[in-house]
Amino acid sequence: MAEVRWLNSLEDALSRAKQEKKPVLLDFFNPG
């Protein structure tokens, strides 16, 4: 099974997704 490599920078993620022609998943977490 392939491993998911998460990125912490939205700018980096958008750039990589554009190059690979893939969507971006945004995960918003609010513990409160």
Residue frames as a rotation matrix with the C-alpha (Angstrom) as fourth column:
MET 1
0.583 0.812 0.000 0.00
0.812 -0.583 0.000 0.00
0.000 0.000 -1.000 0.00
ALA 2
-0.107 -0.604 0.790 1.27
0.551 -0.697 -0.458 3.48
0.827 0.387 0.407 -0.85
GLU 3
-0.262 -0.072 -0.962 2.13
0.922 -0.315 -0.227 5.92
-0.287 -0.946 0.149 1.91
VAL 4
0.698 0.517 0.496 0.47
0.611 -0.791 -0.034 9.35
0.375 0.327 -0.868 1.98
ARG 5
-0.441 -0.865 -0.238 3.04
0.894 -0.401 -0.200 12.13
0.078 -0.301 0.950 2.18
TRP 6
0.646 0.735 -0.207 1.42
0.760 -0.643 0.090 15.16
-0.067 -0.215 -0.974 3.79
LEU 7
-0.394 -0.706 0.588 2.73
0.666 -0.660 -0.347 18.66
0.633 0.255 0.731 3.14
ASN 8
-0.132 0.296 -0.946 2.48
0.904 -0.357 -0.237 21.47
-0.408 -0.886 -0.221 5.71
SER 9
-0.686 -0.174 -0.707 2.71
-0.045 -0.959 0.280 24.35
-0.726 0.224 0.650 3.24
LEU 10
0.396 0.903 0.165 -0.39
0.245 0.069 -0.967 25.15
-0.885 0.423 -0.194 1.19
GLU 11
0.474 -0.287 -0.832 1.78
-0.763 -0.605 -0.225 26.91
-0.439 0.742 -0.506 -1.40
ASP 12
-0.645 -0.764 0.015 3.96
-0.688 0.588 0.425 23.80
-0.334 0.263 -0.905 -1.82
ALA 13
-0.458 0.551 0.697 0.92
0.248 0.833 -0.496 21.52
-0.854 -0.054 -0.518 -1.95
LEU 14
0.605 0.728 -0.323 -0.82
-0.073 -0.354 -0.932 23.61
-0.793 0.588 -0.161 -4.62
SER 15
0.123 -0.667 -0.735 2.33
-0.950 -0.294 0.108 23.75
-0.288 0.685 -0.669 -6.72
ARG 16
-0.816 -0.459 0.350 2.87
-0.390 0.886 0.251 20.00
-0.426 0.069 -0.902 -6.51
ALA 17
-0.112 0.870 0.480 -0.80
0.303 0.490 -0.817 19.24
-0.946 0.054 -0.319 -7.20
LYS 18
0.608 0.303 -0.734 -0.70
-0.503 -0.568 -0.651 21.45
-0.614 0.765 -0.194 -10.29
GLN 19
-0.320 -0.830 -0.457 2.42
-0.929 0.182 0.321 19.66
-0.183 0.528 -0.830 -11.59
GLU 20
-0.946 -0.076 0.316 0.90
-0.084 0.996 -0.012 16.21
-0.314 -0.038 -0.949 -10.96
LYS 21
-0.575 0.803 -0.156 -2.61
-0.546 -0.236 0.804 17.28
0.609 0.547 0.574 -12.07
LYS 22
-0.451 0.390 -0.803 -4.11
0.671 0.741 -0.017 16.03
0.588 -0.546 -0.596 -8.81
PRO 23
0.502 0.703 0.504 -6.57
0.106 -0.628 0.771 17.57
0.859 -0.333 -0.390 -6.33
VAL 24
-0.701 -0.660 0.272 -5.60
-0.147 -0.240 -0.960 19.00
0.698 -0.712 0.071 -2.93
LEU 25
0.256 0.734 -0.628 -7.21
0.629 0.367 0.686 17.84
0.734 -0.571 -0.368 0.34
LEU 26
-0.446 -0.314 0.838 -7.52
-0.387 -0.777 -0.497 20.55
0.807 -0.546 0.225 3.00
ASP 27
0.035 0.399 -0.916 -8.00
0.708 0.638 0.304 19.29
0.706 -0.659 -0.260 6.56
PHE 28
-0.221 -0.013 0.975 -9.20
-0.458 -0.881 -0.115 21.84
0.861 -0.473 0.189 9.11
PHE 29
-0.128 0.100 -0.987 -8.93
0.691 0.722 -0.016 20.71
0.711 -0.684 -0.161 12.74
ASN 30
-0.223 0.136 0.965 -10.50
-0.551 -0.834 -0.010 22.55
0.804 -0.534 0.261 15.65
PRO 31
-0.654 -0.114 -0.748 -10.13
0.365 0.818 -0.444 20.67
0.663 -0.563 -0.494 18.94
GLY 32
-0.946 0.277 -0.167 -12.36
0.035 -0.426 -0.904 23.10
-0.322 -0.861 0.393 20.86
